């Protein structure tokens, strides 16, 4: 029983870390219809900024997270203006080629300037200690990740379902031309959603760095995992992403405990089974 | 038209011949390594070792100038490795090949050596079997079996009877698992469980849960350096295994100097065995570290491949000395069989039979220095270790 509970907690923490990183990608793919393979690259940029702020400048963890999100969004603005605007509504192949190109550029640049070594983001003392939660010792940081995941999920749901902006966003997604004709400034809506998606990538990159360490090849290393989570959950669906992350996190963690030799077998077997039954993911909308 | 073409060809040929004889006194050495890509740091260390050696020992041997040509092989790729070696031999006319980070790349080059009349001095690639592929291979690095085997004795000496081994599921990991098991069981211990973890594992807490449930007193680990090692060590600390008193043994790949800053305080107390620590206390190493740090561009980037390259260059220099600049691979290799010298890592020699380096293996503990940085401190020496993988064959 104790073992089962331990694994459940580990799975939940891992799933939530995945969720924070992937939900931004789910938004870009589902709402903006851009296959953004460079999503991980933005998460990594945020990781570098946070690492620089916390380790080299000695700023606090909260400040580092804040700076990382702001910094990454600022960096993404010219990229959105000059590159992403050209591929909105274009065929997927063009989007894939463009964004994978951006990914390789970012890898090259970070490798050149920061070197190939790992960058860590020092945690404050309160988060780095193991905490005894009765049946198991767990890093305080993992509890923090779970809380972050909950806040992000709730906040996004509120934004999309309950605010004016959410209404405009959904209208733009359903029919951009009609929304435009009705006076919704779709360019602005796109720009803001893009910024939100990048901001979420940044947050995920920083708080998830304990699971997925920051290094130049981050974007490529975890690209498949991110894409799988989004396609299983259904692009653009928040509940879908939550369910996908928790389920895949659970399958992965349990599989690794029971039979580590089989590696990713359980993970991908689950993905295949889910996609067979739900070709658009759990909560994917028909297109 | 035809005649003029022929004359032109002859003229170019003459020019080429002329240029060859004019530079005949330059001996070229081709170095293959990962100078870009995810393993660029290791390639950089190759280059730092070579440059440090040439800075300290001059750029010529017996009046022959030495020119080093680097070729980039970013990741393990046997076909490309072979092509690069061929190009170096045929086009650049190198007399010596050196470097090579990954085993499959070395394996792909060995069939060329005899015909090319070129020795290969391996700076890193650490699988025992490479040495048996060609009599023209000499190695100045280590093998996983060589660095791992002393751990068996160390563990039992520290009162550990039951160990769980957890290795990454790839060649070197499996080698390490086998080498440790053999050494530990010979010393009277028992490996209660052997876990092989997939290379792309991100979250190691389930593995730690398994370690805890197995009832072992220590965990033996082998993972490639980089994100996986970091995740593994973090999980070991965070899941309370360290507080529970479960010991941690590993070969030194896990705590290589360039990874220590990222591992941080979590690495303090880890016990690893390896052939070289940057902190090794000797005048030779002091000189080496100074020169290599200058070449690599930062103290925290210096790590073990640099010393393999440094000693590799020493061997190549000795080969050039023995052959007096003439291309004779067999004579060159014969000349360094049994060669012994004092390397930055301590006393070493080339085993006459296996052509693999015989060296001291050190037990090191990660400790915090007075400047707050962690480093590998050598606390025990196992002198003159040969490669057990080759000895048994």
Boltz contact constraints between the chains, C-beta under 6 A:
constraints:
  - contact:
      token1: [A, 6]
      token2: [B, 209]
      max_distance: 6.0
  - contact:
      token1: [A, 10]
      token2: [B, 205]
      max_distance: 6.0
  - contact:
      token1: [A, 14]
      token2: [B, 203]
      max_distance: 6.0
  - contact:
      token1: [A, 116]
      token2: [B, 40]
      max_distance: 6.0
  - contact:
      token1: [A, 116]
      token2: [B, 41]
      max_distance: 6.0
  - contact:
      token1: [A, 117]
      token2: [B, 258]
      max_distance: 6.0
  - contact:
      token1: [A, 118]
      token2: [B, 230]
      max_distance: 6.0
  - contact:
      token1: [A, 118]
      token2: [B, 262]
      max_distance: 6.0
  - contact:
      token1: [A, 120]
      token2: [B, 262]
      max_distance: 6.0
  - contact:
      token1: [A, 130]
      token2: [B, 238]
      max_distance: 6.0
  - contact:
      token1: [A, 130]
      token2: [B, 240]
      max_distance: 6.0
  - contact:
      token1: [A, 137]
      token2: [B, 240]
      max_distance: 6.0
  - contact:
      token1: [A, 139]
      token2: [B, 238]
      max_distance: 6.0
  - contact:
      token1: [A, 211]
      token2: [B, 202]
      max_distance: 6.0
  - contact:
      token1: [A, 211]
      token2: [B, 203]
      max_distance: 6.0
  - contact:
      token1: [A, 212]
      token2: [B, 202]
      max_distance: 6.0
  - contact:
      token1: [A, 213]
      token2: [B, 227]
      max_distance: 6.0
  - contact:
      token1: [A, 213]
      token2: [B, 230]
      max_distance: 6.0
  - contact:
      token1: [A, 215]
      token2: [B, 227]
      max_distance: 6.0
  - contact:
      token1: [A, 217]
      token2: [B, 38]
      max_distance: 6.0
  - contact:
      token1: [A, 253]
      token2: [B, 206]
      max_distance: 6.0
  - contact:
      token1: [A, 256]
      token2: [B, 206]
      max_distance: 6.0
  - contact:
      token1: [A, 257]
      token2: [B, 206]
      max_distance: 6.0
  - contact:
      token1: [A, 257]
      token2: [B, 209]
      max_distance: 6.0
  - contact:
      token1: [A, 260]
      token2: [B, 195]
      max_distance: 6.0
  - contact:
      token1: [A, 260]
      token2: [B, 197]
      max_distance: 6.0
  - contact:
      token1: [A, 261]
      token2: [B, 196]
      max_distance: 6.0
  - contact:
      token1: [A, 263]
      token2: [B, 198]
      max_distance: 6.0
  - contact:
      token1: [A, 264]
      token2: [B, 198]
      max_distance: 6.0
